[in-house]
Amino acid sequence: MKSKADKTKATPKPAEAEAQPAKGKRGFWAQVGQTLLIPALAMFTGLLFGAIIIVITDPHVLAAYKNFLSDPLTALASPFVAVFNAYGALFTGSFGSPAALVTGIQSYFATGESKLLLKAIYPFTESLVTATPYIFAGLAVALGFRCGLFNIGAEGQFFIGALCSAYVGYAFQMPWYIHLPLALLAGALGGAIWGAIPGYLKAVTGAHEVVNTIMMNWIAFRLSDWLLTGPMMASGYRPVTPVIADSAFLPRLFPAPLRFNVGFFLALAVAALVWWFLFKTTLGFEIRAVGSNPDAARYAGMSTVRNFVLVMVLSGALAGLAGASQVLGVDHWVGQGFSAGYGFDSIALALLGKSHPFGVVVAAILFGFMRGGATRMQSMAGIPIDIISVIQGFVIIFVAAPAIIRAIYRLRAARTEETVLTRGWGK
Amino acid sequence: MPPVLELRGVSKAFPGVLANDHIDLTLEEGEIHALLGENGAGKTTLMNILYGLYKPDEGQIFVRGEQVEIHGPSDAIAHGVGMVHQHFMLIPVMTVTENVMLGVETTRNGIFLDRAAVAKRIREISEQYGLEVEPDAYVKDLPVGAQQRVEIIKVLYRQADILILDEPTAVLTPQEVEGLFKVLRTLVAKGKSIIFITHKLKEVMALADRITVLRGGKMAGSVTPKEASQEKLAAMMVGRQVNLTVRKKEAKPAEVAIAVKDLFVRDERKNMTVRGVSFDVRVGEVLGVAGVQGNGQTELVYALTGLLPAVSGTISILGKPLRRASPRKILERGVAHVPEDRQKHGLILSFPIHDNLVLCSYYLPPNARGIAMQGNTIIATATKLVEQFDVRTPSVYVNASTLSGGNQQKVIVAREFSRPIKLLIASQPTRGLDVGSIEYIHNRIVAKRDEGTAVLLVSPELDEIIALSDRIAVMYKGQIVDIIPAAGVNRKYLGLLMAGVKPAEALETTPRTTDEVEVERVF
């Protein structure tokens, strides 16, 4: 500590040199604020628009307004009641009820009985469970965006990854410290292969990755139909795989029925790794250069083609890991319709997270909580789950077209370059 | 008699910049008034206000003594103000007549276009003002100079008597520039008045009756050519004394750095745009490639730097042949490239300055160890380079997009010149830059030459080529038509070659060299 202080004293830097980075750092935080502003406002506006739709479609509101003349107060209040109920249920569904949490803690300390406490934190952990594959898949799409590629194929890569890790999971018997990594690796590898094909086609023939990843999705779906009704089908009549061996489980951190597992932390670690890879390595530098300005990247001696393939492989691997984490941590088997839109939602949250690994984590957790709370919203407030998709849709529109948000909130256009997400159909 | 046009105290602010700060401008009838200033001085903003494209925050406009409000180009035209844009607004697949009548179509019986009547009127205008143009010719078949005449006719056809010409000489050969000046003099002799926007001092001195200089959005003064000199005008533009000549010692050419033989290159649309080019550049000399833009210079440079493949022919760098080499291989042989389009190739605008400074060397030690980039080293080097190359920026962390054009170019120059290089390929290194930055970059190029670097300079600006080169190659339609020593070269001869005249024919009327000492660099 002391020697460090001495060192700085011994080599005093010129004031200018020190002032400059400081200025740059302040600029950095201003930039972070600027970057977060649009997604946050998009989220807020999305919830606002969702509220409007809840009000319009709620039968109670309609009924209250039919009796407007006899009971105007109820009618006027009814929209607010409806929205409050819906979003209240969404909140307790995703975070848990604060009252239940307090009771749970009290009973735990009073009696040592953890049942009530576990029940209280169940919604919260379930939201994180939902967020886990979102993080992986969101990172997959975000990585593609950073290189100017639009990987719509996360859905298919997710499915293939899940099938590969499920296969390794049920077909082998090994000690867990080999079996689990091997199953994860199989998932990543399956996704990587599924991503590599469109990447290679783009590099060699110039075929647009959007078209090819969509096609690869369909191949994945039909391939899985065949696998689940044929080679990979468990004994019985349902089109599902056998349950994987315990040794391939991602360990769960709480007793059943809580499904929260180490997959969440693995996802956070991978996000940190992706951040390091993108911003601190030469490979990431190339990827970002190719994504931001392919002409300048070529001028600087980078191979755009090689980067396209590399990114599609890595993106596929991340999406594959999303599938693996779902199989190994949550479901323990794969059935038809398993992917359930995770891959498509991940496009939205990569946009919402501004293609930054940490942004993706935040967006994924947000989506996890919305999805987690949606079920409760349906059962408590009678609001269909689909409203969540509608809100997501609004958020995507606002994030993809920031001009709308700027117009609504009268913000001045950011002077920095907008991140280029993908390129058109040209060369 | 009141002046034809008068601007009084016109101001216009954009977020963060005061583009025009109380500008006064008086245009007398029959006068050529030059508006001089660097890029970003506010010339274009002022003219856009006059043409109704921007609304001024303050100030008044008077036409022939009457105050007017101009809300759009149609108002401007109604008041007799016409604009000839720097980039022509013509439709190539239409005839001259059709282009001229576009928007103000004359019809017979209300539905049929009356081309004949318009063509007749065009012939009258062109006779009256000496603007030679064939009304039935297609615009795409016309040389650039003739296209510009069409633009002028378009304005005259709309009965403008105040003409604004925005950087009209940027795309012309020297002979075409003379032709344009002749036309402009005829126009004012017949009662028209002209505002001529430029940053070229020599043209201003030759043509203008009155010169108004803008600097940083403010009036830097208004003078006549008699009171002014090029040095004085340059000082008014920049705000300090500027050294107009490039001082350089005699070149000491040594071994051949790059030899090109029978090179053929196709552009991205697969047209053969470089057709059999041969030349070499020696260490310690500057070879300038002159020529009107679009004669294959771009593709030549792309082929030399690996951005386009050569169809046939050989390129060898320092004695070693290059065959299908990638841009990186060429970079690693010691070739630096200052690209023609700095925003397309030269920079990644959304990257901070420090990342742009390592764009070509990010993977080499000390910038990287293995795959881990060494952020502290990169920032320390960047901070040093920014200081050394005088890049004006708040810090190395800001994005390249926030810099002015001159400072962006300095970032590229800093990156390319700080590497150990044997050959510098500089394509239009000062395009769109202010006088101060031009001076700086020119001196850097000469210094590089004297350090023992071979320099290939490509520029459509003849003045830049003459000022910097030791030898000059003229390119026309994909071929190098002649290579001439730069000392005492005759600008007229170069102009003829640039316009496509064969060297033998050109020599019949014009000698290669002249006694006029041509050292002055003009902007």
Interface residues (C-beta under 8 A of the other chain):
Chain A: A17 Q20 P21 K23 G24 K25 G27 F28 K280 T281 T282 L283 F285 R288 A289 S292 N293 D295 A296 A297 R298 Y299 A300 G301 M302 S303 R412 R415 T416 E417 T419 V420 K427
Chain B: P15 E268 T305 L307 S326 P327 R328 K329 I330 L331 E332 H337 P339 K344 H345 G346 L347 I348 L349 S350 F351 D355 L359 C360 Y362 Y363 A368 I371 A372 M373 G375 I379 T383 P394 S395 V396 Y397 V398 N399 S401 T402
